[in-house]
Amino acid sequence: MFCVGDKIVHPMHGAGVVESITENKIDGVIRQYYVMRLPVRAMVVMIPTHNCAEIGVRPITDQAGAERILESLPNIQVDLEQNWNRRYRENMERLKSGDLLEVAKVIKALMVRDCERGLSNGERKMLHSAKEILISELVLALNDTYENTEVRVITALSQ
């Protein structure tokens, strides 16, 4: 169980800080929820406490882990699937995994695809979301600004 003030990651929304733990009644059932504020999008996400492990909610990586991720970004190899549906499904599964390297693979693959052929609207949105997910966690882990972290990520992925 997480506490107020903990920095956590939701696989599909990114990293944030637990602001509070509340009880809400939804469909006649009273449940506890983590109220997580995402500093990147100024958004609030309510996560049910009873199944956050199933969702993939986890603590953010530590500073050393974040630095290791940044160091490994230039070495990421991407496989450019030609079929749009298959590529989209594979990328979505990578995002849902919550693994930062898998999220980085999505970003790098979509960046390469964008340079070579361009992206569909769906893939452009996915690229934007993947960047926010990765950068939001690195910002909190490194205690840095969004702008500085974004430059570091894009520079590393462009190598």
PyRosetta script that sets phi, psi and omega in degrees:
from pyrosetta import init, pose_from_sequence

init()
pose = pose_from_sequence("MFCVGDKIVHPMHGAGVVESITENKIDGVIRQYYVMRLPVRAMVVMIPTHNCAEIGVRPITDQAGAERILESLPNIQVDLEQNWNRRYRENMERLKSGDLLEVAKVIKALMVRDCERGLSNGERKMLHSAKEILISELVLALNDTYENTEVRVITALSQ")
pose.set_psi(1, 140.4)
pose.set_omega(1, -179.8)
pose.set_phi(2, -94.0)
pose.set_psi(2, 159.9)
pose.set_omega(2, -179.6)
pose.set_phi(3, -116.5)
pose.set_psi(3, 163.1)
pose.set_omega(3, 175.6)
pose.set_phi(4, -58.9)
pose.set_psi(4, 132.1)
pose.set_omega(4, -179.2)
pose.set_phi(5, 98.3)
pose.set_psi(5, -14.6)
pose.set_omega(5, 178.9)
pose.set_phi(6, -68.3)
pose.set_psi(6, 143.9)
pose.set_omega(6, 175.4)
pose.set_phi(7, -96.2)
pose.set_psi(7, 119.9)
pose.set_omega(7, -175.7)
pose.set_phi(8, -131.0)
pose.set_psi(8, 167.3)
pose.set_omega(8, -179.3)
pose.set_phi(9, -125.1)
pose.set_psi(9, 130.6)
pose.set_omega(9, 169.3)
pose.set_phi(10, -101.6)
pose.set_psi(10, 126.9)
pose.set_omega(10, -173.6)
pose.set_phi(11, -55.1)
pose.set_psi(11, -32.7)
pose.set_omega(11, -176.2)
pose.set_phi(12, -101.0)
pose.set_psi(12, -6.7)
pose.set_omega(12, -178.9)
pose.set_phi(13, -117.7)
pose.set_psi(13, -23.2)
pose.set_omega(13, -178.9)
pose.set_phi(14, 105.3)
pose.set_psi(14, -164.7)
pose.set_omega(14, -173.8)
pose.set_phi(15, -95.9)
pose.set_psi(15, 150.4)
pose.set_omega(15, 178.1)
pose.set_phi(16, -163.5)
pose.set_psi(16, -172.9)
pose.set_omega(16, -177.4)
pose.set_phi(17, -117.4)
pose.set_psi(17, 135.4)
pose.set_omega(17, 177.1)
pose.set_phi(18, -71.0)
pose.set_psi(18, 114.1)
pose.set_omega(18, -179.5)
pose.set_phi(19, -84.4)
pose.set_psi(19, -37.9)
pose.set_omega(19, -178.8)
pose.set_phi(20, -163.6)
pose.set_psi(20, 170.8)
pose.set_omega(20, 173.5)
pose.set_phi(21, -124.4)
pose.set_psi(21, 121.1)
pose.set_omega(21, -174.8)
pose.set_phi(22, -122.2)
pose.set_psi(22, 164.1)
pose.set_omega(22, 172.6)
pose.set_phi(23, -112.5)
pose.set_psi(23, 130.8)
pose.set_omega(23, 177.2)
pose.set_phi(24, -131.1)
pose.set_psi(24, 148.7)
pose.set_omega(24, 176.6)
pose.set_phi(25, -103.3)
pose.set_psi(25, 114.4)
pose.set_omega(25, 179.4)
pose.set_phi(26, -126.5)
pose.set_psi(26, 126.3)
pose.set_omega(26, -176.8)
pose.set_phi(27, 54.2)
pose.set_psi(27, 37.9)
pose.set_omega(27, 176.7)
pose.set_phi(28, 79.6)
pose.set_psi(28, 1.7)
pose.set_omega(28, -178.8)
pose.set_phi(29, -112.5)
pose.set_psi(29, 128.5)
pose.set_omega(29, 178.0)
pose.set_phi(30, -91.6)
pose.set_psi(30, 124.4)
pose.set_omega(30, -179.6)
pose.set_phi(31, -136.9)
pose.set_psi(31, 157.6)
pose.set_omega(31, 175.1)
pose.set_phi(32, -90.6)
pose.set_psi(32, 146.3)
pose.set_omega(32, 179.5)
pose.set_phi(33, -134.7)
pose.set_psi(33, 141.2)
pose.set_omega(33, 168.1)
pose.set_phi(34, -81.3)
pose.set_psi(34, 133.5)
pose.set_omega(34, 173.3)
pose.set_phi(35, -103.0)
pose.set_psi(35, 109.0)
pose.set_omega(35, -175.5)
pose.set_phi(36, -109.6)
pose.set_psi(36, 127.9)
pose.set_omega(36, 176.1)
pose.set_phi(37, -97.8)
pose.set_psi(37, 126.8)
pose.set_omega(37, 177.4)
pose.set_phi(38, -94.1)
pose.set_psi(38, 112.6)
pose.set_omega(38, -176.9)
pose.set_phi(39, -67.0)
pose.set_psi(39, -26.6)
pose.set_omega(39, -176.7)
pose.set_phi(40, -68.3)
pose.set_psi(40, -47.2)
pose.set_omega(40, -176.2)
pose.set_phi(41, -104.6)
pose.set_psi(41, 2.5)
pose.set_omega(41, -175.2)
pose.set_phi(42, 52.1)
pose.set_psi(42, 43.9)
pose.set_omega(42, -177.7)
pose.set_phi(43, -114.1)
pose.set_psi(43, 152.8)
pose.set_omega(43, 176.1)
pose.set_phi(44, -115.1)
pose.set_psi(44, 132.1)
pose.set_omega(44, 179.9)
pose.set_phi(45, -120.2)
pose.set_psi(45, 133.2)
pose.set_omega(45, 175.2)
pose.set_phi(46, -102.9)
pose.set_psi(46, 124.3)
pose.set_omega(46, -176.0)
pose.set_phi(47, -117.7)
pose.set_psi(47, 123.1)
pose.set_omega(47, 178.5)
pose.set_phi(48, -62.6)
pose.set_psi(48, 130.0)
pose.set_omega(48, -176.8)
pose.set_phi(49, -69.7)
pose.set_psi(49, -28.5)
pose.set_omega(49, -173.6)
pose.set_phi(50, -71.9)
pose.set_psi(50, -21.8)
pose.set_omega(50, -179.9)
pose.set_phi(51, -132.4)
pose.set_psi(51, 27.8)
pose.set_omega(51, -178.8)
pose.set_phi(52, -66.1)
pose.set_psi(52, -30.0)
pose.set_omega(52, 177.3)
pose.set_phi(53, -66.6)
pose.set_psi(53, -40.1)
pose.set_omega(53, 178.1)
pose.set_phi(54, -64.8)
pose.set_psi(54, -35.9)
pose.set_omega(54, 178.9)
pose.set_phi(55, -68.9)
pose.set_psi(55, -31.3)
pose.set_omega(55, -178.3)
pose.set_phi(56, 106.0)
pose.set_psi(56, 15.1)
pose.set_omega(56, 177.8)
pose.set_phi(57, -68.0)
pose.set_psi(57, 134.2)
pose.set_omega(57, -176.6)
pose.set_phi(58, -148.6)
pose.set_psi(58, 164.8)
pose.set_omega(58, 174.0)
pose.set_phi(59, -67.7)
pose.set_psi(59, 154.9)
pose.set_omega(59, 177.7)
pose.set_phi(60, -69.6)
pose.set_psi(60, 160.3)
pose.set_omega(60, 176.4)
pose.set_phi(61, -68.9)
pose.set_psi(61, 158.3)
pose.set_omega(61, 177.5)
pose.set_phi(62, -81.6)
pose.set_psi(62, 176.7)
pose.set_omega(62, -176.2)
pose.set_phi(63, -62.3)
pose.set_psi(63, -41.6)
pose.set_omega(63, 179.4)
pose.set_phi(64, -64.0)
pose.set_psi(64, -40.2)
pose.set_omega(64, 177.6)
pose.set_phi(65, -63.9)
pose.set_psi(65, -39.6)
pose.set_omega(65, 178.3)
pose.set_phi(66, -64.6)
pose.set_psi(66, -41.6)
pose.set_omega(66, 178.0)
pose.set_phi(67, -64.8)
pose.set_psi(67, -39.0)
pose.set_omega(67, 177.7)
pose.set_phi(68, -62.6)
pose.set_psi(68, -40.2)
pose.set_omega(68, 177.8)
pose.set_phi(69, -61.2)
pose.set_psi(69, -48.3)
pose.set_omega(69, -179.2)
pose.set_phi(70, -60.9)
pose.set_psi(70, -39.1)
pose.set_omega(70, 179.4)
pose.set_phi(71, -67.4)
pose.set_psi(71, -30.5)
pose.set_omega(71, -176.9)
pose.set_phi(72, -86.2)
pose.set_psi(72, -12.6)
pose.set_omega(72, -176.7)
pose.set_phi(73, -57.8)
pose.set_psi(73, -43.0)
pose.set_omega(73, -179.2)
pose.set_phi(74, -63.1)
pose.set_psi(74, -23.3)
pose.set_omega(74, -175.9)
pose.set_phi(75, -90.7)
pose.set_psi(75, 1.1)
pose.set_omega(75, -178.4)
pose.set_phi(76, -68.6)
pose.set_psi(76, 127.8)
pose.set_omega(76, 176.0)
pose.set_phi(77, -99.9)
pose.set_psi(77, 137.8)
pose.set_omega(77, -179.7)
pose.set_phi(78, -117.1)
pose.set_psi(78, 145.3)
pose.set_omega(78, 176.4)
pose.set_phi(79, -107.6)
pose.set_psi(79, 118.9)
pose.set_omega(79, -175.4)
pose.set_phi(80, -91.9)
pose.set_psi(80, 90.9)
pose.set_omega(80, 176.2)
pose.set_phi(81, -65.8)
pose.set_psi(81, 133.0)
pose.set_omega(81, -177.6)
pose.set_phi(82, -82.5)
pose.set_psi(82, -33.8)
pose.set_omega(82, -177.3)
pose.set_phi(83, -74.2)
pose.set_psi(83, 120.3)
pose.set_omega(83, -174.8)
pose.set_phi(84, -59.7)
pose.set_psi(84, -46.6)
pose.set_omega(84, -177.7)
pose.set_phi(85, -61.7)
pose.set_psi(85, -45.9)
pose.set_omega(85, -179.4)
pose.set_phi(86, -65.3)
pose.set_psi(86, -42.7)
pose.set_omega(86, 179.6)
pose.set_phi(87, -61.7)
pose.set_psi(87, -44.5)
pose.set_omega(87, -179.2)
pose.set_phi(88, -62.9)
pose.set_psi(88, -46.0)
pose.set_omega(88, 179.5)
pose.set_phi(89, -62.0)
pose.set_psi(89, -44.4)
pose.set_omega(89, 179.4)
pose.set_phi(90, -62.1)
pose.set_psi(90, -43.7)
pose.set_omega(90, 179.1)
pose.set_phi(91, -65.1)
pose.set_psi(91, -38.6)
pose.set_omega(91, 179.0)
pose.set_phi(92, -64.7)
pose.set_psi(92, -40.6)
pose.set_omega(92, 177.7)
pose.set_phi(93, -63.5)
pose.set_psi(93, -38.9)
pose.set_omega(93, 177.4)
pose.set_phi(94, -62.5)
pose.set_psi(94, -43.4)
pose.set_omega(94, 179.2)
pose.set_phi(95, -63.5)
pose.set_psi(95, -44.3)
pose.set_omega(95, -178.2)
pose.set_phi(96, -65.4)
pose.set_psi(96, -21.9)
pose.set_omega(96, -179.1)
pose.set_phi(97, -64.3)
pose.set_psi(97, -28.3)
pose.set_omega(97, -178.6)
pose.set_phi(98, 78.7)
pose.set_psi(98, -2.2)
pose.set_omega(98, -179.9)
pose.set_phi(99, -79.4)
pose.set_psi(99, 125.4)
pose.set_omega(99, -175.5)
pose.set_phi(100, -62.5)
pose.set_psi(100, -35.8)
pose.set_omega(100, 178.3)
pose.set_phi(101, -68.4)
pose.set_psi(101, -35.4)
pose.set_omega(101, 177.0)
pose.set_phi(102, -67.7)
pose.set_psi(102, -39.8)
pose.set_omega(102, 176.6)
pose.set_phi(103, -63.5)
pose.set_psi(103, -41.4)
pose.set_omega(103, 178.3)
pose.set_phi(104, -63.6)
pose.set_psi(104, -35.6)
pose.set_omega(104, 176.4)
pose.set_phi(105, -61.7)
pose.set_psi(105, -40.4)
pose.set_omega(105, 177.9)
pose.set_phi(106, -61.4)
pose.set_psi(106, -46.8)
pose.set_omega(106, -178.6)
pose.set_phi(107, -60.6)
pose.set_psi(107, -49.5)
pose.set_omega(107, -177.0)
pose.set_phi(108, -63.8)
pose.set_psi(108, -43.1)
pose.set_omega(108, -179.7)
pose.set_phi(109, -62.4)
pose.set_psi(109, -42.4)
pose.set_omega(109, -179.6)
pose.set_phi(110, -71.7)
pose.set_psi(110, -33.2)
pose.set_omega(110, 176.0)
pose.set_phi(111, -65.2)
pose.set_psi(111, -43.4)
pose.set_omega(111, 178.5)
pose.set_phi(112, -63.5)
pose.set_psi(112, -45.5)
pose.set_omega(112, -179.9)
pose.set_phi(113, -61.5)
pose.set_psi(113, -40.1)
pose.set_omega(113, 179.8)
pose.set_phi(114, -62.2)
pose.set_psi(114, -41.2)
pose.set_omega(114, 179.3)
pose.set_phi(115, -67.8)
pose.set_psi(115, -37.2)
pose.set_omega(115, -175.4)
pose.set_phi(116, -82.2)
pose.set_psi(116, -45.0)
pose.set_omega(116, -171.8)
pose.set_phi(117, -133.9)
pose.set_psi(117, -11.8)
pose.set_omega(117, -173.9)
pose.set_phi(118, 89.5)
pose.set_psi(118, 165.9)
pose.set_omega(118, -177.4)
pose.set_phi(119, -118.6)
pose.set_psi(119, 149.8)
pose.set_omega(119, 171.2)
pose.set_phi(120, -73.0)
pose.set_psi(120, 168.4)
pose.set_omega(120, 178.0)
pose.set_phi(121, -59.9)
pose.set_psi(121, -41.1)
pose.set_omega(121, 179.3)
pose.set_phi(122, -61.8)
pose.set_psi(122, -42.3)
pose.set_omega(122, 179.5)
pose.set_phi(123, -71.7)
pose.set_psi(123, -33.4)
pose.set_omega(123, 177.4)
pose.set_phi(124, -63.7)
pose.set_psi(124, -41.6)
pose.set_omega(124, 176.8)
pose.set_phi(125, -65.4)
pose.set_psi(125, -40.1)
pose.set_omega(125, 179.2)
pose.set_phi(126, -63.8)
pose.set_psi(126, -40.9)
pose.set_omega(126, 178.0)
pose.set_phi(127, -61.0)
pose.set_psi(127, -45.1)
pose.set_omega(127, 179.3)
pose.set_phi(128, -60.7)
pose.set_psi(128, -46.0)
pose.set_omega(128, 179.8)
pose.set_phi(129, -64.2)
pose.set_psi(129, -43.1)
pose.set_omega(129, -179.2)
pose.set_phi(130, -62.4)
pose.set_psi(130, -41.1)
pose.set_omega(130, 177.4)
pose.set_phi(131, -61.6)
pose.set_psi(131, -44.8)
pose.set_omega(131, -179.6)
pose.set_phi(132, -63.6)
pose.set_psi(132, -39.3)
pose.set_omega(132, 179.9)
pose.set_phi(133, -63.3)
pose.set_psi(133, -49.2)
pose.set_omega(133, -178.5)
pose.set_phi(134, -66.2)
pose.set_psi(134, -50.6)
pose.set_omega(134, -174.8)
pose.set_phi(135, -66.5)
pose.set_psi(135, -36.8)
pose.set_omega(135, -178.8)
pose.set_phi(136, -60.8)
pose.set_psi(136, -39.4)
pose.set_omega(136, 179.2)
pose.set_phi(137, -72.4)
pose.set_psi(137, -41.7)
pose.set_omega(137, -179.9)
pose.set_phi(138, -65.0)
pose.set_psi(138, -36.0)
pose.set_omega(138, 177.7)
pose.set_phi(139, -58.9)
pose.set_psi(139, -48.1)
pose.set_omega(139, -178.8)
pose.set_phi(140, -70.5)
pose.set_psi(140, -38.5)
pose.set_omega(140, -178.7)
pose.set_phi(141, -68.9)
pose.set_psi(141, -37.9)
pose.set_omega(141, -177.2)
pose.set_phi(142, -92.6)
pose.set_psi(142, -8.4)
pose.set_omega(142, -177.1)
pose.set_phi(143, 53.7)
pose.set_psi(143, 50.4)
pose.set_omega(143, -177.3)
pose.set_phi(144, -124.0)
pose.set_psi(144, 177.8)
pose.set_omega(144, 178.6)
pose.set_phi(145, -83.8)
pose.set_psi(145, 159.5)
pose.set_omega(145, 177.7)
pose.set_phi(146, -61.3)
pose.set_psi(146, -44.2)
pose.set_omega(146, -176.2)
pose.set_phi(147, -61.7)
pose.set_psi(147, -48.4)
pose.set_omega(147, 179.9)
pose.set_phi(148, -62.0)
pose.set_psi(148, -43.2)
pose.set_omega(148, -178.1)
pose.set_phi(149, -67.1)
pose.set_psi(149, -40.5)
pose.set_omega(149, 178.8)
pose.set_phi(150, -61.3)
pose.set_psi(150, -43.1)
pose.set_omega(150, 178.5)
pose.set_phi(151, -61.8)
pose.set_psi(151, -43.6)
pose.set_omega(151, 178.9)
pose.set_phi(152, -61.9)
pose.set_psi(152, -42.6)
pose.set_omega(152, -178.7)
pose.set_phi(153, -67.0)
pose.set_psi(153, -48.7)
pose.set_omega(153, -177.5)
pose.set_phi(154, -64.3)
pose.set_psi(154, -41.0)
pose.set_omega(154, 177.9)
pose.set_phi(155, -61.5)
pose.set_psi(155, -45.7)
pose.set_omega(155, -179.2)
pose.set_phi(156, -65.5)
pose.set_psi(156, -40.0)
pose.set_omega(156, -178.4)
pose.set_phi(157, -74.0)
pose.set_psi(157, -21.4)
pose.set_omega(157, -178.8)
pose.set_phi(158, -83.9)
pose.set_psi(158, -7.7)
pose.set_omega(158, -178.0)
pose.set_phi(159, -79.4)
pose.dump_pdb("model.pdb")
